[in-house]
Amino acid sequence: MRKRVLVIGASGDIGLSICKKLIEEKYHIIAHYNRKVEPLTELFNLANDYQVDCQVVQADLSSEEGVEILTSQITSDIDSIVYASGLSVFGLITDVSNEEIDKLTQLHIKSLIKVSNHYIPNMVIRKTGSIVVISSIWGQIGASCEVLYSTTKGAQNAYVMSLAKELGPSGIRVNAVAPGAVKTSMLNSFSEDDLEAIAEEIPLNRLAIPSEIANTVSFLISEQSSYVTGQIIGVNGGWHTS
């Protein structure tokens, strides 16, 4: 039986690449977006080509009611969750507004926990399931001028490691992928010189592309990673190795 994966943040560059990869591997997909539905339209044709289901749902998970709106649109059992929603704020932490603190905390931490809590009981009953969180290198080592983002991503990593221990006896695996610098729209504010300077710091001398993150996610929800849980897997070209 083909498994069904809920991809949160599917319209972002990484989320969209994850959806495409999973469709090609013949998973049924529920693709979530907040504002940008246009990138997801191509998924329908791809899903048709591979003869799998593709449902698109909308919800703002940076709001308190977002998870309830999301789950009310889904009636199918969920086998795996990929939480790829992300939002960053650049600048000194003392310049961050209370609204931005609430928004990033809600999106990266509270909604992640609430979405997982909604589907975990059924996974426990069936003694199977996988949760993969797209974290960040900054959640591992921190970043100046991205303190709030780094903090929430670090919280995601702690959540993954703790939840993996709690759900392990039920056969449910929980892992995170922590990308380094990836060629996505999140880096649009950086100049070409800035991006070249970043690439020079990375042992592989280049930025990642979204499909490289998607490949790791695919591994983590597959049976090939059946003994992998509680891990924060860095996909960063050697930028951070511990």
N, C-alpha and C positions, 0 to 999 in steps of 0.2 A: 504494500500500500504506500502510495506517495505521501510524503510528509508535508505539512503546511507550516510555513514560516511567516511570522509577523515581523516586518522590517519597519522600525520606527525611524523617521527621518529619511525616507526613501527618495525624496526629490533632490537631496544634496548630491554632490559629485560622488562621494564615497557610497552613500546609500543607494544611489541609482546603479552604480557599478556592482554592488552586492546583489541587488535584485536581478540584474542581467545574468550574473554568474549562477545564481541559484535556479533561475528559470532554465538556463542551459543544462543544468544538472537535474532538471525535471522535478523540482520542488514546486508545490503550489505556493503562491505568494499572496500575502495581504500587505500592500504597500501604503504606508502612512505618509501624509504630507501636511504642512501647515498652510503655506501661502502659494507655493509654486507647483501647480498641478501639471503644467505643460510638459516638463521633462518626463513625466510618467506615461504619457500617451503612447510612446513607442513600446512600452512594455506589453501592451495588449497584443500587438502583432507578433511580438517575440513569443509570448505565452501561447498564442494560437499555433505558431510554428512547432512548438515543442509539446503541444497538446496538454498544457497544464492550466490551472485556474489562476486568474489574476484579479484581485479585488483592490480597489483604491478607496481609502478612507481619509477623512480630513479631521484634524483637531489641533488646537493650540495647546501644546503640552507645557508651555511656560505659564499657563493660567491654572488656577486651582481646580477648575471644573473640567480641564482638558481630558483627563484619563477617563472620566465617566462618559464624556461625549465620544471618545474613541471606542471604548469597549461596547457601547450601546449599538454600534454599527456592525459588530462582528458576532456572528452566530455559530461559526465553525470552531471545532477544537483546534487548539494551537499546539504544535509539536515543539517549535523552537521560537525564541524571541531574539531578534538582533536590534539592539538599541543604539542607533547611529545618529540621533539628533544631537546637534551641537551649536553653541552660540558663544562667541567670545567678546570681551570688552577690553580694548587697549587703552592704556594710560595708568597714571599713578593710582594706587589703591585709595588714596585719600580723596581722589576726584570721582570715584565711583558713587553713583547715586543709590539711595535706598531701593528705588524701583529696579535698578539693574541687579542689585544683590538678590532681591526677591525673585526676579525673573530667571537668573542663571541657577539659583538654588532650586527653584521649582522644576526647571527643565532637566537639569543634570542629575538631581538627587531625588527629590520628592516624587516626580512623575515616574522615574525609573523604578522606584520601590513600589509605587502603586500599580503600575502596569504588571510588574512581575507578580505581585501579591494576588492580582486578579486571576492569573493563569496557573500559578504554582499548585493550588489544591488539586486541580485535575491532573497535572503532571505527576503529583505524588500518588494519586489513585492508580494511575497507569504505570507507575514506576519507570518513567522514561521522560526525557526532555533535555533541552539544552538552552542556555541563556548566554548570549555573547554581547558584551558591552564594548562600544568603540570609545575608548578612553583617549589618552594622549601622552606623549613623552613628557609633557609639562606636569602631568599628574604624578610622574615618577621623580622628576628632578626640580620642578618649579621653574617659573619664568618671571623675571622682572617685567613690570608693566603689563603682566597678565596674571596678577596674583589671584583674583577672584576665579578666573577660569582654571588656573592650576589647582586651586583649593577644591573646587567642585570635581575636577577630574581625579584628584587624589582621593576624594571621598568615594568616587565610583570604584577605584581600585580596592579600597578597604571593604566596600560592600561585596565585591566579587569574591575576594578571598574568604570573607566571613560566611557568605551565603553558600559557597561551595562546600564548606564544612558542614553546614546545617542540612543541606539537601543531598549530600553524598550518599547517605544510607538509603535514600529513596531512588537512587539511580539517576539523579538529575545532575548534569554537569554545568558549571558556571565558570566562564572565562572572560578575559578582556583582551582586546587588541589595542596596543598603544602606539599609534603611528607617530613618526617624526614629522618632518616637513613633507607635505604632499601637494602636488600640483592641483589645487582646487581653488574655487572662488574665494575661500577664506583668506587666501594670500594676495588677493587683488590689490590690497592697499600697499603692498611692497613693490618697490621699483625693481627693474631688471638687475640693477647693480646689487640691490639688497639680496635678491634671490641667488645671484651668483656667489655672493659672500657666504650665504648659508650653505650652499652646495660645497664650497671649498672646505667647510668645517666637517663635512660628512665623509667618512672613509670611502664610501662608494662614489663620492664626488658628483652626486646628483640627488634631486628630489625624487620621492616616490611618485608613482602614478596610482590612481584609485583602484585599478584592477589588482594591484599587488596587495592591497588591503583586503579586497574581496576574496582573493585566493586563500588568505589566512582564515577569514571568516568561514568560508566553505569547508575548510579542513576541520575547524572547531565544532561545527554542527554535524559533521559526518561521523560515521562509525570508525573512520580511520583514526580519530582522536578519542577512542572509547575509554582510554585510561588517563586522559588529560582533564584536570579540573583545578580550579583555584589559581590559575596562572594568569599573569599579566604579560602577554607576549609582545615584545617590542618589535615593530616593523619600521626600522628607522635608519637602515643602511650603515649601522655600526656607530651612529651618533652617540648613543648611550648603550652601554653593554652590561651593566650590572643589574 
